[in-house]
Amino acid sequence: MSAFTLRLPDYKHERLKAMAEQRGMSLARLLDELTTQALVEFDTETRFMQRALRGSNRVERGFELLRKAQGESVA
């Protein structure tokens, strides 16, 4: 496990401490949960962008398959 120093304005530090207290956890645990949530969002966005890039040349094929699934004739 790693440790690091985080510099925050006093008002943010106080708000985070109040948030942790309200949730019944330590400030360290709250920050761990918040960073986990941020990383999950980052990973999700990264995977989405990778998939979008892989499919960028397949838009017309996608529309063709959609028309086929809807019962329209495919030319």
Phi, psi and omega in degrees: 000146181250157175234146176211161179264131179242123179263122180230152170299149182306319183296324178291319178300315179296319179294319178294320177298318179295320179297314179298316180298317179299325180272358177071038180219168178284161177298321179299317180294319178300313180296324176298315180295318180295320179290325176298315179299317179297320180292323177297316178298318179298313180298319179297314179297318180298314178297319179299314181295322178297317179293320179298319179294321178295329183265359186298332180268006186242019183299310182297321177297322178296316177295323178298314178295323178296315178298320178297316180295332180274000176088008178277153178286143180255125183275000000 
